[in-house]
Every structure is written in C-alpha cells, then in structure tokens.
Amino acid sequence: MTASASTSSQTIHLNGHDLSLPPQAIMGILNTTPDSFSDGGAYTSTEAAIRRALEMVQRGAAIVDIGGESTRPGSDPVSVGTELDRVLPVLKGLPKDRFIISVDSSKLEVQEAALQHGAHIINDIMGGSPELFKLAEAHRAGLVLMHTPAPPKTMQAHTDYTDVVTTVHAFFKERQTQIRQHALPAVWLDPGIGFGKTLDQNIALLRALPALRMDGCGLLLGASRKSWIGQLCDAPVDQRIGGSIAALVHAAIAGVDLFRVHDVFENAQALAVTMRLVKDNASDA
C-alpha cells in the first residue's frame, strides 16, 4: 500500500533527471550504519538497504536519504573510506530516474562522490560550505542545510543560546544570502531539532516554524523518534511514532515542505489526511 501526501506534484530537475516532488513530501531515512540511534544495524548489507529504499518509496516516500555515519548526540565520526563503503554500493544499486535520492553527509569527499554517482540531493548536517555550494551548482543538485552549533560528538555541550529561534533564523538568513550567489535547483533549510538543543529549545523552534521560512528556500523538519519525544512522553526510541506524527501534523499546518522520518507509511498517511483537512477548511472559509 502507498500513502500519498499530495497529488499535485511538481517536476524538478536534479543531477540530470526530471523527478516528481509533491509540494509537501516525505523523506525516508535509510541508515547504513551499525550505530544510528533508531535503526542502527538493520540495513548494513547493500541488499537489505536497497530493499528498504524501494519499500519506503512504495509506501509514500518521495525522497530516500542515505546516511553512512551516525550523527546521534555523542557519536564519533567515521573515516571518509568507511562512509563511502557504506553509502556508494547502495547508491549505485538504486535507479536514478524513479525517485529522488539524497545522501546525508558533511564530508566534501563523500558529497562529491555521491553526486558523481547520481545522488540528487546532499543533506549536510553541518550547514554546507562554499565548496559544497559550487559542487551542487556544477551538478545541478539540491541541498539540505541544517543548523547545528557543533559536530555530533560535542553538540549537546553547546546549547547556551541567548535565543535559539533568533540564532537559527540568523543562520537561515546567512545561508539564504550565500545560496543566492549560486544557480541551485532546490534548497531546504533544517532547524536541526535535537542537534545541540535542549527540550525547551526544540519546542521553541517547533512553535516558531512559520517565522523560520525564507524566500527561495524550502523548510525541512527532522523530528522523527528523537529524544525530545522521549523526554516529553517517557518513551523509548521504538515507541515514539505517535509523538513523531504529532510533530509532523503541527509542522505541516505551519507550512513545512519536507519531513524526514523513519516510519514512512504512518507519516505519509498522516500528512495526506492533514493536508486534505487543511485544504477543505480553506475551501469552506
């Protein structure tokens, strides 16, 4: 079964392919790591990862986001070689003309190799770099640029913002200025829920989503199964689907464009119902 979030998709040209993307869409998380916080170890074989990617698309994901390095709080980085060994076989095994493929990496060598092997989007948790902007422009690739105050190993020691919403807004504004200097087909900005933020700071950002929108950029939310839900609900990581869906519904109404999730079918269904109800309310007004 497929849960479709929208029927009015647009065609977007990414790294040599014309691909379909709904105005509000699901990005399915595909971790090829042994140590990611939610599903580490589940898709470490190339065959299992490819099956999972195709399953997520069939269940409602418009984008599959492949990651070869855990970015959970406190995690250690891996080498370029290790990350490439995890990501490239999966990337090579996936069709490039059927759905959008993103690679989640902050290493320029991995980003470059991913684009050379057909990735359509680079998802950089460290917010991008001048080199990445030029690389994406050369490949006509999309970008996701996330706010985080520090690498995953130490990010939770850097939560002393005067005002987290003001800080993230300023980061988005700076990135907006930088990317306007490049011909890029699509850019999404991500406030980085759970990345160097406390529970109260995560809640503040979720409440401020409409104010974080930037002209010329989409907005992405990655709140799925994260520890802030566990802190609110005293729930282990495998019992946070309800909280994840609640965050998605709130964000969809706030105008978020992409939703990075673990549980594709459930979230795609929630998004489809939410947007139909919002549309019907607008028509009745």
N, C-alpha and C positions, 0 to 999 in steps of 0.2 A: 504494500500500500504506500501511497505517496500523500503527504500533507503539503499542499501548495499554498504558499503565503500570498501569492498575487498572480493574477492572470495578465496584467498589463506590463509585461517585461519590456525592457529596452535592449537594444543590441549595442554592445560595447566592443571596440577593437582593442585587443590586448596581445602584445607579443606575437603578432602575425595571424591572429584568429578573431573572427567575429563570433562573440559569445553572448548568450542571453543572461540578463540580470534583472530580477524584479526590483521595483523601487525600494522595497524593504525585504531583506533577504537573510537567509540562514547561512552561516559559515560553520561547517562541521570541523571539529577538532580531531586531528589524526596524529597522535603522538607515537613516534617510532622509537621511543626511549624506554629504558628499563626502570626509570625512577621518577616519572612525572607523578604529580600528587594524586591524580584521579584514576588514570588507566595505564600507569606505567607498567610495561612488560606485556601488555595484551596484544600489541601489534608490532613486535620487534622483528618478525620474519617478513620478508618482502611480500610473500604470497598473502599472508594474513592482512597486511596493511593495504594492499591493493583491493582485496575483497571488501574490507571495511570502507574504503573510499567509495567504491561503487555502490555499496549498500547505503551509505549516507546520501548520495545523490538520488538514489531511488526513493529514499524516504523523505526527501524535501530539501536537501542542501543545494544551494546554487554555487557554493564555493567549498572546496576542501582545503584545509590549512594544514600542511605537513610540517611537523616540528621534529628536529633531531637532537634537541638539547633541552633538558628540563629547566624551567625558569621559576619553579616554586621558590618561595622565600627560603633563603639559606643554601640554595643549591650551588654546587661547584660547576664552573664552566667545563666544557669538553673541548678537545682539540679540533681544529679545522678538519683533519682527516677523519676523525670519528664521526663528526656531524655529517660530512659528505657521504661516508659509508652507510649511514642510516637513511639519508634522505634521497640520494640520487637513484638508487635502484627502484624505489617506489615511484619517483617522478618519471623515470624512463618507462616504467611499465604502465603508466596511465595515458589514456587518449587525451590529446591536447585540443581537440575540436568539439568536445561534447559538453564540457562544463569548465568552470574556472578553477584553476589550481593556484593556491598560494603557498609560499614557503616561509615559515616562521624562523627567521634567523637575523642576528645582529652582526654577523661576521661578513665583511665585504667579500672575502674569497668564496664563501658559501653562496652569498647573494648573486655574485657574478656567475658561478657555475650553474645555479638554479635557473637563471634567466637564459643562459646558453642552452640548457636542456629543456626549455619550453615552459617554465613557470610563467604565469600571467601576472602574479602579484607578489611583491615582497612585503612581509609583515615584520617590521623591525620594532622590537620592544624598547630599544634604546633611542627611538625617535628619529632615526635617519642620520645621514651625513651628506656633505657636499658631493662626495664620491658616489654615494648611492643615488642621489638625485640625477646626476649625469648618466649613470648606468641605466636607470629606469627610463630616462628620456631616450637614450640610444636604442633601447629595446621596445619602446612604446609600451611599457609595463605600468601597472598600477602599484600604489604604495599604501600601506597602513603604517602610520606613525604614532607610536604610543608615548605617553608621558610616564616616566619613572625617574626618581631622583638619583638612583644609583643602580649598579648591576644587582641581580638577584641575591648574590651572596650577602650583601650588606644593606639592601634597600630598606629593610624594616628598622634600621638604625637611623633613618633619615626622614622622620615624619614630623619634624618640628617646623611646619609651615606657619606663617602668620595667618594666612587664609588659603586653604587648599584650592578653593574654587578660583580665586584670583590668580594663584600660581599656575594652575592648569590652563586657564583662559589666556594668560600671557604666553605660555608655551605654544598654544594653538595659534595665537596671533603671529608669533615669530615664524612658525612653520608655514603658515599661510603666505607670509611675505616671501619666504625662501622659495617655495614651490612655484610661485607666480613667475619666477625667473626661468622656469623650465616648461617645455611642452609635454605635459603628462596627461594621459587619458583619464585617469581617475586617482583621487587621493582620499583616504578616510583617516580621520583623527580619532584616537582612542584615549580616553582619560586615564586608563591604567588602573581600573578597580583592583584592589588587592596588591598593587605594586608600590610599596613604600607609602602605604596609607593605613591609618587606624580604622577601626569600625566606624567611628563618628565621621571621619573624613570620607570614607566610602559612601556613607549615607548622604553626606552633604553634596558630593558630586552627582549622585543619582538624582537628587532633588533638583540640581542645577542644570540638568541636561539641556533644556531648551536654550539656556543662556550660553552654552558652550558651542553652539553651532557657528560655523564660519562659512561665509560665502565662497563658493568654488570648491568646497570640501564636503565629503560625507562624514557622518559620525558613526563610529563603531563602538559597541559595548561588549566587553568580555567579562561577564559576572558569573558565569555558569559554575556551579558547585563550589564556589570559592569559600574561604574560611569565614568571611563576614556573615555568610548564611549560617554556618555552624555556630558562630558566636551568638547570633540572634536567637537561634532555634535549638541550640544544644544538639546538633545533628552531625553524625559522621559524614564523610565525603560521599558515600554511596546512598545517603538519604536526604539529599539536598535538591531533588528535582523540583519539588513544589516551590521552594524559595527561588530557584533559578527561573522558573516560569513566571513567578510574580514579578521579578525584576524585568523580564522581557516585556511583559504586558505594560508595566509602567513606562519603560523606555520606548516602546512602540508608540504609545499615546503621546510621548514627549517629542517624537519625530526622529528617533534614531533610525539609521539606514541599514546597518549590518549588525547581526547578532552572532557572536562567536560562542558556540555551545557544544556540549558533549552529547546531549540526548536530542538528536536531530528530530525524530518524528514528533515527540511530545512538544518540543518548542515550535516546530513548524506549524503544528496544528493550532497551538495557542496563538501564534502570530496571525494565521489565516482568520481565525474567529475574531480576534481583537480588531483587525483592520476592517473586516466586514461590518462589525458593530459600529465602529467609528464612522465608516462611510455612510451607513444607514442613518446614524444620528445627524450627520452633516446634511444629508438629503432632506431630512424631516424638518430641519431648522428653518 
